[in-house]
Amino acid sequence: MERMPEWKQKMDAPRLRSLEDFFGVPKPVIGMVHLWPLPGAPGYSGYGMQTVIDQALRDAEALVQGGVNGLMVENMWDLPYFVGEEVKPEAMTAQAVAAAEVVKNFPLPVGINVIHNGGVVCLSIAVAAQARFIRVCILTGSRLWDTGELDHGCAATLVRKRKELGAEPIHIFADVDKKHSVAFPGLDLATHIEWTEFYGADALIVTGRMTGSAPNVEKVREARRLATRPVLVGSGSNEENIAVFLQSADGVIVGSSLKKDNVMQNPVDVDRVRRFMDVVRPVREGAAARR
């Protein structure tokens, strides 16, 4: 077989080798830090950034004490959401300030997500906060958001901006068949996975229909069968279904089910995190033993 050309080796060098290398464990659990409404959002009532930061640090502390392997800081309560680069500068800078505090206070890998489909905005926050990965909702293809916008992939702009900023070590975790949206006609899961991997995603994320709703187990299995990159479940996991999901998935991003009383706007409940991790550990150990 002909040796891969040097330019291709250099282009592929920053890509994630495995989730285990990155997070330090097989089948990692990434806990969501859902920020309170940021300045400019309808839910923001003037409580100031210190209140946002304090709540983010409390949630992050509960997640870390409960045993998660990574954190992701998200503008969860900035709804209704702007799309892509329409995210306002006051929200972007506020999220960067809060995320930087999480990065500074916790040694785990920290990621950034900007709803809906922040792309370059998400990368900019990650650079400013020194986060290590981003979640990109639509890296390739086209989808209709629940807010009404027909949105499209941002791979060309995002990957070039990452190169320009010298930020290639920031990994891209990209959704396929993203929640809160429907696919442009003709875009099936297999095609979306193929496109998303081709344009540089380090890992893929599969979700249910909305925040807190789980994907069908068969969808997770099919994504794992089709993908060459790691696959994470990105919504709806809980202590009842996570063992089944992790039979196929390589990791999970979890938020809502770890909140007090399983209510999305409540703070993280450390006891719920511990119970979740108690289910994950034997699955993880079993997977390690089979290698």
N, C-alpha and C positions, 0 to 999 in steps of 0.2 A: 504494500500500500504506500502511495506517495506521501511523503512527510507534509504535515500541515504547514503552509507558508507562515513566515515569521509575523507578518502583519495580522494574520488571523489569531495566532497564539497570543499576541499582545492585546488584541481586541477582546478576547475571551478571558484573559487572565483575571480581571476583577470579579468575574461571576462567582457566586456562592458555590462552594464545593459540596456542602451538605448542611442541613439544619443542625445536625449534631455538632459539627465543627464550630458553627456560629454561636449556638446557645449552650453548648457544653453537655447536652443530654440528648438522647434519642427522643423523638416525639415530644418536642417542647410545647409548653403552654404559655401563650402570650396573653397577659391580662390587660384589659382596656382601662385607660384612665379617661373617663368621659368628662371633659371640661364643662363647667357651668357656662351659661350664655356669656359670650364675650362682648366687649363694647361694640355697639352698633346693632346687635341682635335684638329682636323684639322682646326676648325674655330677660335682657339685661336691665337692671333697675338701679344702676349707679353704685353698686356695692364696692367697686374698685378691684384692681388687679390683685391686691394682696389676698383678698377673699378667694378669688379664683385659684391662686397659687396654693393657699393653705388647704383648700378642699382637694386639689389635685395631689398634694403630698400625702394627705391622709389616706386617700384611696390607694395611692401607690404603695404606701407603707403596709396597708392591710393585704394587698396582693403579694408583696414580697414576703411578709411574715407567713402568709398562707402557703408559700412554696412555688409561685410561678417562676418561669425561666426567662421571661422578657416582658416588657411593658410597651404599650402603644398609646400615645397621647392624641386625642381626637376632639374635634370641635362638635361633639355630639348634639349640643343644645343650641346651636346657631341656626335653628330652623325657623321658617322655610329656608332651604339651602340655596346659595348661589352655586353656579356651575363653573368649573374650570378656573380660568384666569379672571373671572368676574368676582371672585372672592375679594372683599374689600381690604385695603391696607390696614385699617384699624383692627380687623379680625386676624389677619395674618401676623401682624407684629405682636398682638396680644398672645396668640397661640405660641409663637416663638419664645416669648418671655416665660410663659408657664412651662413649656417643654424643657427649656434650659434648666429650670430649677429641678425638674424630675431627673434629668441627666446628671446634674451635679450631685444629687443626693442618693442615687441608687446605682450600684455597679453593674446591673444587668444591661443587656442590649435594649435600647429604647428606640422605638419607631414612631413615625408620624403618619396620621391619616387626616386628610382634609376632605370633608363631604361638601359637595359632590365632585369628585374627580379633580382634586387640586392640581395634580401634575407638577408643573414648574413651581407653583405656590408651595406645594408639599415639600418639594426638594429644597426650596429656599428656606423654609422653616427648619428643615433638618440640618442644613449647613449652619444656620445661625445658632441652633441649639446644640449642635454637635451630636445629633442623633445618628444612628447607624443603619437604619433602613426606613423605607417609606412604603405605604400601601397606596397603590394606584388603581382606582376603580375601573377605568376603561383605558387600558394601554393601547389596545387595538380594536378595530371594529366600530360599530355604531349602535347606540341604544337610546331609547326614550325614557327620560327620568320621570319620576312621580311628580316633579315640579313643572313638567311640561316641555322641557327643552330636549331637542334631538341632539345628542352629544356624540362625539367621535373620539377615537384614540388620539393620544398625545405623544406617542413614542418618538417620533422624529424630533420634535421640539425638546422633549424632556431629556433624551439621551445626549443630544448635542449640548444642552445647557449643563448637564452633569459633567461632561468633558471640559467645557469652558471654565467651570468653577473649580476644576481639579477635585471633584467630589465623587470620582468613580468608586471609591470604597463604600459608598452608600448604596445598599442593595435595594432592588425593586421587587416587592411582593405585589403581584397583580391579580386582580379578580378576573374570573371567567364566569359569564352568566351572572352578572352582579345583581344583588338585591336592590330593591327600590327602583327597578328599571325593567324594561322588556327589550328583547333583542330586535334589531333591525331585521325585517323578513329575510330568511335564508341563512342567518347566522346561527348555526347549531353549535353544540358544545365542542365537538371534535374540531371543527374549523377554528373556533375561538381559541382553543388550547394551542393548536398548531401555529396560528398567527402570533399569539402572545409569547410563546417560547421563541419563535423565530426573531422577534424584535427585542430580545434581551432580558425577559423576566427571569429573576433568580428563583422565584417560587410562585406557585399558583394558589389562588384562594377560591373555594366554592362556597356558596351561601344558599339560604332559603329565599323566600320572596321579600321579606321585610326584616328589620332589626328584631332580633329575638326569635325569629322563626328558623327552624332547622331545615337543612336540605334533605331531600330524600336520600336514604342510605345507598340506593342503587346509583344515584347521581355521583356520590362520592367514589364509589367503586369504579364507575365508568371513567371518571376523571383520572383516577390513579392508574387505570389500565392504559389510557391514552397518553398520559403525560410522561415526559422524560425528566422533568424538573420536580422538586418536592411539591406536594399538595397539602394545603391546610384547609380545615373547616373553619369558615369565617363568620358563622352566625348560628344561634340556636342550640349550642351544645350545653349540656347540663350533666349532673352526676348520674342521671338515669341513662343517658344515651352515649356518653363519651367513650365508654369501653367499646361499643360497637363501631363508632366512627373511627377510632384509632386502630381498629383491625385493618383499615385500608389507608386512612390518612397518615401523613408524616408529622402532623402537628395540628394545633388548634389555636384560634384567636377567640377569646371568650370575655364577655362583659356582663350582659343583663342578668344571667342566672347567678352571678356572684354578688348581686346587690341584696341589701337587707329586704327580706320578705319577697324576693324575686321581683322587685319593682324597679324599673329602669332608672328613675330619677333619684333613687335612694343611694346612700353611700355604700361602698363595698363592705361586705360582711366577712370578716376574716374566718369565721367558723365555716361559712359556705365555701370559701376558697379551700380550706383544709380538707373538707369532705370531698370536694371535686378532685383535689390532688391525691387523696387516698384511693380513689378509683383509678386514676391515671397510672400510679406507680407500678402496680402489678402488670398492667398491660405493657408498659415500657420495659419492665424487667423481662417479661416473656419474649418481647421482640428482640431484645439484646441477646437472650439465651439462644434464640433460633439462628443467629448469624454465624 
